[in-house]
Amino acid sequence: MKEKHLKFHGVPADLNAVALKACVAWKEAGKDDRELGLLLKTLAKNAESFLDHEFLSDYAQAMWQRQQLQAEAMEIYDAKPWKQWGTDLEPESVQQMRNAVKLPVAHRGALMPDAHLGYGLPIGGVLATRNAVIPYAVGVDIACRMKLTVLDLPVSALETKEKKLTEAIEKETRFGMGARFLEKRDHAVMDQDWSVSPVTERLKGKAWAQLGTSGSGNHFVEFGVLSLEAPDLGLAAGKYLALLSHSGSRGTGAQVASHYSRLAMDLRPELPKPLRHLAWLDLDTEAGLEYWNAMNLMGDYASANHACIHEAIAKRLGVEVLLDVENHHNFAWKEEHDGEELIVHRKGATPAGDGVLGIIPGSMADPGFVVRGLGSVDALASASHGAGRRMSRTAANKKFKNLNPERHLRERGVKLLSAGWDELPMCYKDIHDVMAAQQDLVDIVARFDPKLVKMAPAGEKAED
């Protein structure tokens, strides 16, 4: 087993030698390599249970000592309060939340019912801090965003004008890593000050070329049916043709996240391993202010991405816009909670202040919902940002690689233009269960059912 494989199975670099010795002994005994990989992954989480293992005992001893030291290091940090929504969350994401509220700068937190494992803060994690911003608690795809537009077209257009709707998506955005337009889109965001950070200044040209593109991962553009049971949102009750998109700040946002995450970790070498990816930048420092300004610029840029997509599609179809609803996630806001100004990080969580509109999608074949926030104090005025993954991308690609996604989706009334196996509905939790778990966080205003879906094709590396 090579060192890159050891890293994949959770072996720390400084324990490579003892782990390799165990692997050699295993191989010489004629044992199955796949079984060894599973054992190494399990050992990485709980070394103590392997202390007497025939082949892995020496490595387990070294790992156990390491885990004990990390546990002792964590004991010096006091946990702040936090609350969880949903009961079937994976233990690893819950532990990440427990770790996060131990940060010296943490005030309190909340964990949404779509939670799953992330870097530092879990996806679905909400964390309020004092005068500090945590790049990895914002997320890699800064200001990832949802936008829904109701168009002045009958729902029947999904059948009668399917070719035109498909062409509008295919022509007016781009999918995949590095996706860009040869002819740059025009938007006022490119007139803003991109010199707020050396990263944004250097990548302004790339950002402009990618303006209006959708990227890869769980990002999508889709047409569907918006159902409104009672008059609201300035619309009469009924069914409407709507356009829904999900994407963020593309490659430039990812570079901002990477640069300032590394900087924060370099500035906090004292943090134990479980907290390392939660290294923060003080907002009264040059680095903290740089990141804050770059993050907000990426928020404007992500919004501009969606505006370009929706405006271009509406223009190509020659139709009027009846309604726009949108919201960020993967962002940090200055908000007042508990009588003081705090920095509220929502990593894969939707702002849900009292009366605030938001969008919570399901999957490419499951409904999403337009919601109105209830301003929950315990949840720091937040809600889930979607259904949440049921399995990792790696596991999904292995499990569904031989499945024909177009045929599977067609059986559910959805035409799939393109997508990867790791985005199939089975990869996600049941959105109805997630919504039921957060009835005290949001009210459902309308339901969106996807019908014509476009995502990055299979084989594209995820950017989310």
N, C-alpha and C positions, 0 to 999 in steps of 0.2 A: 504494500500500500504506500503510495507516494505522499509527500508532505501536504500537497494541495487537497488530497483526499482526507487526510487527518484533520485538517482545518474544517472541512465540510462536516465531519462527524464530531465536531466540538472539542478537538484536542488543542489546548493552548500551545503556542510555538515553543515555549520553554520546556514543555513535557514531550516534545516530539521523539526524543531519543528513547525514553522509557516506553512510550507507546509503540514505536517501531519494533522494539525488541519483543514486545508482546505479540505483535502482528506476525513477526517471523516465526515465533514458536507456534502460533495458531496455524500458519500455512504449512509448516513442517509436519504438523499433526494431521494434515489432510482435511481440515475443517472448511466449511462454506464461507467464502468472503462476504456474501450478502448478510449472513447471520452476524458476522463480526461487526459490520457497519451498524447494524441495529443495536448491538450490545454497546458499542462505543457511544452512540447517541444517548442511550439510556444511562450509561455510566456518567456522562458529562453532567447530567441533572442530579444523580444520586450515587456518588462513588462509594458510599458506605456499604451498600448492599453487594458490592463486588470485592470486598476486602479478602475474601477467602476463595475467589475464583481461581480455577486451575491455571489459566493462562494470563488473566488480567490483574492479578492481585498486586503486583508491584506498581503498575500504572495506577490502579485504583487507590493505593495508599498515597501516592504522590498527589493525585487529584483530590482526595479527601482532605489531606492537609491544607491544600490550597483553598478548598471550599470552607474549611474551618476558619482560616485566616480572614477570608472575605466576610464570613458571618460575624466574626468578632469586630471587624472594621465597621460593619453596618450598625453595631450596637451603640456606637457613640452618637448616632443621629436619632433625634426624637421624631416620631411619626405625628403628622398633623391629621385632622379628621378628613374623611372622604366617604362617599356613599356610592353604592353600586345599583344599577338598574339591570334586570335580567338575571336569571338563575343558572343558565347553562353556559357560562363563559369559561373559556379554556383557562386552566390554572396559571399558565405562564403569563397571560395578559393581566390577570388579577395581581400576580406577584409584581409585575412591572408597576402597577398603580401603587401598591404598598411601598415599593421602593421610592417612587417619585415623591410621595408626600413626606419622605424623610429628608429631602433637601433642606439645607439651612434657609434658603430663600422661599420655600414653599409656605403658603398660607393654608389652603385646603384644596381638595380635589373632588372629582366625580368621574364615574365610569359608565359609559352608555351601553345599551343592550346589544349593540352590534360589535362590541369590542373584540379585537384579536391582536396577536403579537405584532409589535412594531419595534423601531429602534428607540431605546430609552423609554419614552412614553408610549403606551399601547395605542393602536388605532382605536378611536372611540374614547380616548382619555381627555379629560379637562383638568387643567392645573392652573391655579391662581398663585402668583408669586408677587413678592414685594420688590419693586425697582429692579427687576431682572428679567431678561428674555432668554429663552432656551431654544437655540436653533433646531435641535432635534425634537423638541416638544411642539414646534410649529410644523415640522415635517419637511421631507425632501421636495415634494411638489408644492412649493409655497403658493398659498391662495388658490388651491384647487377649488373649482367653483361649479355650481349648477345654474343653468338658465333655462327657463321655459317660456316659450312664446306661443300665444294662441293666434292662429292665422285666419283670415277671412276666407276660408274655403270650407265646403261641406265635408263631413266625414267620409262621404262616398268617394271623395277624391283619392282616398287610399287605394281604391280599386280602379276607378276610371282614369286617374292621372298617375298611376304608379310609376310609369316610365319617367315622367317629368319630375316627380318627387325624388326618385333615385338619382337622376341626373343632377338635380340641385345639390344633393349631399356630396356626390362624387366630384363635382366641379368646384364647389365653394368651400371645401376644407381639404386637408391632407392628413393622412394617418401614418403612424410609424415614427421610430426614432429618427431624428434629423430631418423630418418632413418640413418642407418650406415652399414658398411661392417664388417663382422667378420674377414675377411682377409684384412688387411689394404692395401690401394693403395700406390704406391711408387711415390713420386715426390720431387724434390729438395726444394720445399717450406718448407718442414718439417725440413730441415737442416738450415733454417734461424734462427735468434736470436728471440726466442719467449719470452725472458725475458724483452722485451721492455716495457711491461706493466704487472702488477700483474694478470690481467684478462687473457691475452693470455698465460702467463706462467702456470697458474692454469689449463687452459682448453686445453692445447696442445694435450693431449691424446684424448679428445673428438673430437677435430678438425681433428685429424688424422683418427679416426674411421669414421668420416663423409665425408672425402675427396672423391669426386666423386659422392656425393649424390645430390639430387635436391630439397628436402624439399617439402613445400606445398604452399598454396596461389596461386599466378599467375605464379608460376614456371612450366616450361614444358621442355620436349624433344620431338621433332617431325621431321619426314621426310616429305619432300615436293618437289615441283618443282621450281627451280630457273630459271627465264626467263630473258635472256639478249638480248635486241633488237639490240645492236651494239657491236662490239668487245671492251672489257674493262676487267679490273681486271686480265689481262693475259689470258683471255679466249676468244674463238671465240663466235660470236653471236649464240644463240641457247637456248635449254632447258636442264637443268642439274638436276640430283638427288642431293638434299642437306639435311644436317642435321642441325637443328636449336635448340639451347638450351637457357634457361633463368633461372638463379639462382644466388645466391650470396654467402655470407660468413657464411651461416648456423647458428647454435646455438651460436658459439663463437662470430661471428660478432654482433649478437643481444645482447649478454652479455656485449660486449665492449660498444655498444651504450647505454645500460641501465645504466651501471656504471658511465660513464662520463657525461651522461645527468643529472643524479641526482647530481653529483658533481658540474656541472656548475650551476644548479639551486640553490644549497646550497650557492654557492659563490656570487649569484646575488639576494639576498632577496628583494632588492629595486625595482625590475622590476614589473610593473603592470601585472595583469593576462593575458591580450592579448599577452604579450611579454615573459611570464614566460618560455614557451617551446623553446624560442630562446636565452636562456642564453648561453653565450660564454665562451671560455677559451682563455686567452692570450697566444700566441705562445712563448713568452719569459718566461713562467712560467713552473715549473716542470710538473704540471698537463696538460698544453697545449701540451707540447712536448711529454708526455706519450701518450696522445690520438692521436696526429698526427702520431707517429710511429706505434701505434697499428692499426690505420686506414689504413696506407700504407701496413702493413703486411696483413691485411684483404683483401686489393686489390690484393696482390699477391696470397693469398689463394683462393679467388674467381676465379681468372684466372686459377689457378691450378685445381680447381674443374672441370671447363669446359674442360681443356686439358685432364684430366683423362677420362672423359665421352667420348669425341670425339675420342681419341686415342684408347680406349678400344673397342668402337663400330666398328671403321674402321678395327681394328685387327681381331675382331670376324668375320667380313664379308670378310676379306681377300682382301681388296681393297686399292688402293692408294688415297691419298688426293690431289686434284687439286687446292684447294683454301681454305684459312682460313681468316675470317674477324671477328673482335670482338671489343667490347667497354664496358667500365664501364658506369653506372650511379650511383646515391647515393654515391657521393664522393666529395672531395674538392681538388682543385689543386692550386698551386702557379703559377700565370700567370701575364703577364704584360698587363694592360689595362689603357687607359687614361694617359699613361706616368709614371705609377708606378706599383710596384708589389702588387698584391692583392690576397686574398684567395677567389677563386670562388667556391661556393657551387652549385652543380647541383643535386637537389633532384628529381629524376625521370625526368632527362633531359639529352640529349645526347650531348657529346662534338661535336661541328661542326665547328672547325677551318677551315681555307681555305685549301681545298684539303683533309681534314681528313675523312676517311671512317667510317661509322657507320651503325647500324641496327635499324630500327624502325618497330616493329611488330604490327600487327593488333589485331586479336583474333584467337581462334582456328579454325575458319572457314572463316576468312577474310585475305587478303594478308598482308604481311609485305614488307618492302623495304630496300635494301641496298642503302645507300645515301652517297653523297660526300658533305662535309660542304662548305659553302660559306663565312664563317668567318665574319658573321654579327657583326658589332661593337655594335649596339643597343642591340642585344640579348646576348652580352658577349660570342659570338661564340658558341651558343647553339641551340638545337632543341628539339622537343618532344622526349619522350622515348617510345611512343606507342600511342594507340588510346585514352587511358584515360577512366576511369570508368564513366558510365552513371548513375549508382545507387550503393548504398552501398551493402556490402555483405549480411547484415541482410535482407534488402529489397529484394535482388535477391533470397535468400534462401526461403523466404516466397512466392514470386511470382511464382517461377519455380519449387517448390518442387515436384509437380505431373507431371512434364514434363519428358518424356523419352529422355535424352540427346543423347544417341546413335542413336536413330531413327531420331531425328532432324538433327544431324550432317551428317548422311548418306545421307539425302536428299540434302545436299550441297556438296557431293563428298568427305566427310571426314570420316575416320574411327576413332572413339574415343575409346581408350583403357581404359581410366578412367579419370574422372574429377568431380568437384563439380558443383552444380547448379549455384553457384556464379561466375563461370567462363565462362558461356555460352555467345555466341556472343552478345546476346541482352543486356548483362550487360555493354557493351562497346559502346563508341561513334563510329560514322562512320569514319573509318580510311581515307577514301578518302577526307572527309571534313577537317580532321586534316592536311593532307598533302597539301591540297589546301591553307590552312591558313598559311603555312610556306614555300611558294615557294621562298621567299627571304632568307631563312635560309639554305636550302639544295637543291641539285639536285638529282633526282632519277636516280640511276645507273642500278638497277635490281629489279625484283619483285619476291617475294617468296610466293607460295601458299601452305599452309599446307595440308597434305593428311593423315598422320598417326600420331595421337596425343596422348601423355601420360602426364597426370597431376596427382596430388594427388587425391585419390578418394573422393567422397562426404562425408562430416562429419569431414574432417580434418580441424583443426584450421589454419587460414592463418598466415604465417610468414613474409609476404611482407610488 
